[in-house]
Amino acid sequence: MTEPVTIPTGKYYTVAQIAEAQGVIIRTVHQWIEKGWLLALQIPGLGYIIEDRALADFLAKPRPQRGYPKGKPRK
């Protein structure tokens, strides 16, 4: 049997809730987490939850540009 997970008291969001609120797909939120831009707590067997303070910190910072700069062809 695995050890129980302790979750700090607070308000948390699911990846799906953040994706819907930000108008992005769930995979995008997972990428933010994987890149370390959005701090999350992984619950074994359930996925990630994101504390409201971590979301506020993420939203307060400018995000890096996605894709290629305009006028530069892809190689």
Secondary structure, DSSP 8 states (H G I E B T S, - for coil): --------SS-EEEHHHHHHHHT--HHHHHHHHHTTSS--EEETTTEEEEEHHHHHHHHHS-----S--TT----
